[in-house]
Each structure stands twice: as structure tokens, then as C-alpha cells.
Amino acid sequence: MGSDNPKVKRAREILNSIYSFFVKNKDEYEPPSFVSDGSRVVPLVYLPENVPTPEETRRLTVEMEELVATNEVIGNVSEEEREIMTNAAKASIAKRRNHTA
């Protein structure tokens, strides 16, 4: 899954550059802990009946991108704004409980 986010692309480029350097120079330098001979091997295990269709894959990709974007927005919310939103949500829940009781 690709990303149009320039920060994500740049992070991938940097990580790839670091990995490539240590793979090419593994006899000269001790690699960082995250680089090993198997670093590029990612075991994928799936059950054939659970393989998503291309349409499901596209839908899931969009959902994942939306979740990542939402997570980035949440991460940028100030503590003051977070507290205001939390208090508003709690007040709304309490108000609904009072009306249904």
C-alpha cells in the first residue's frame, strides 16, 4: 500500500537507505539491531478462503489510509482541545442517559 504523505515516503526512503548501507557494508560495520539477514523477509500466512478480492483490497486500503489520517489528526490535537472534547462527550452521554431514564 502506497502513501501520498511526503513524510511517510521520506521515512521509507531513509529507512531503505540505512538498511541498504548496512547490507552492503555488513562486514565492516556492526548493523543496528533492526537490521538482520532476515530483515527483508516478512512471513505472510493466510488461509486461501480469507484472501480479499481486488475490490475488498481497494476498500480496505482506503479505510487504512483514512485511519492513518485520522490518527495523525488526533495526534495533533492539543491537550486543552482534547480535554474540551472529552468533557463535551461526557456531558452528551450524561444528557442522553437522563432523557432515556
C-alpha positions as CSV (number, residue, x, y, z in Angstrom):
1,M,0.0,0.0,0.0
2,G,1.4,3.3,-1.1
3,S,1.1,6.6,0.6
4,D,1.0,10.1,-0.8
5,N,2.1,11.5,2.5
6,P,5.6,13.1,1.9
7,K,6.7,12.3,5.5
8,V,5.9,8.6,5.0
9,K,7.7,8.5,1.7
10,R,10.7,10.2,3.2
11,A,10.8,7.9,6.2
12,R,10.7,4.9,3.9
13,E,13.5,6.3,1.8
14,I,15.6,7.0,4.9
15,L,15.0,3.5,6.3
16,N,15.7,1.9,3.0
17,S,18.9,3.9,2.7
18,I,20.1,2.8,6.2
19,Y,19.2,-0.8,5.5
20,S,20.9,-0.8,2.1
21,F,24.1,0.8,3.6
22,F,24.4,-1.8,6.3
23,V,23.6,-4.7,4.0
24,K,26.3,-3.6,1.5
25,N,28.8,-2.9,4.4
26,K,27.8,-5.7,6.8
27,D,31.4,-6.9,7.1
28,E,32.8,-3.5,8.0
29,Y,30.2,-2.1,10.4
30,E,28.0,-3.6,13.1
31,P,24.4,-3.1,11.9
32,P,21.8,-1.6,14.1
33,S,19.5,-4.1,16.0
34,F,16.7,-3.8,13.4
35,V,18.9,-4.9,10.5
36,S,19.4,-8.6,10.1
37,D,19.9,-11.1,7.3
38,G,16.1,-11.7,7.5
39,S,15.1,-8.1,7.7
40,R,13.6,-8.1,4.3
41,V,11.7,-11.3,4.8
42,V,8.2,-10.8,6.0
43,P,6.3,-14.1,6.5
44,L,2.8,-13.9,5.2
45,V,0.4,-16.5,6.4
46,Y,-3.2,-16.6,5.1
47,L,-6.0,-19.1,4.6
48,P,-7.0,-19.3,0.9
49,E,-10.7,-18.7,1.8
50,N,-9.7,-15.4,3.5
51,V,-7.9,-13.8,0.6
52,P,-9.6,-10.5,-0.1
53,T,-10.9,-9.7,-3.6
54,P,-9.2,-6.8,-5.5
55,E,-12.3,-4.7,-4.7
56,E,-12.1,-5.5,-1.0
57,T,-8.4,-4.8,-1.1
58,R,-9.0,-1.3,-2.5
59,R,-11.8,-0.7,0.0
60,L,-9.5,-1.8,2.9
61,T,-6.7,0.3,1.6
62,V,-8.9,3.4,1.6
63,E,-10.1,2.5,5.1
64,M,-6.5,2.1,6.3
65,E,-5.4,5.4,4.8
66,E,-8.4,7.1,6.5
67,L,-7.5,5.6,9.8
68,V,-3.9,6.7,9.4
69,A,-5.0,10.3,8.5
70,T,-7.4,10.3,11.5
71,N,-4.6,9.1,13.8
72,E,-2.4,11.9,12.6
73,V,-5.1,14.5,13.2
74,I,-5.7,13.1,16.7
75,G,-2.0,13.2,17.4
76,N,-2.0,16.9,16.6
77,V,-4.9,17.9,18.9
78,S,-3.7,20.0,21.9
79,E,-4.2,18.7,25.4
80,E,-6.6,21.6,26.0
81,E,-8.7,20.8,23.0
82,R,-8.7,17.1,23.9
83,E,-10.0,17.9,27.4
84,I,-12.8,20.2,26.0
85,M,-13.9,17.4,23.6
86,T,-13.8,14.8,26.3
87,N,-15.9,16.9,28.6
88,A,-18.4,17.6,25.9
89,A,-18.7,13.9,25.0
90,K,-19.2,13.1,28.7
91,A,-21.8,15.8,29.1
92,S,-23.6,14.5,26.0
93,I,-23.6,10.9,27.3
94,A,-24.9,12.1,30.7
95,K,-27.7,14.1,29.0
96,R,-28.8,11.1,26.9
97,R,-28.9,8.9,29.9
98,N,-31.1,11.3,31.8
99,H,-33.5,11.5,28.9
100,T,-33.8,7.7,28.5
101,A,-34.1,7.0,32.2
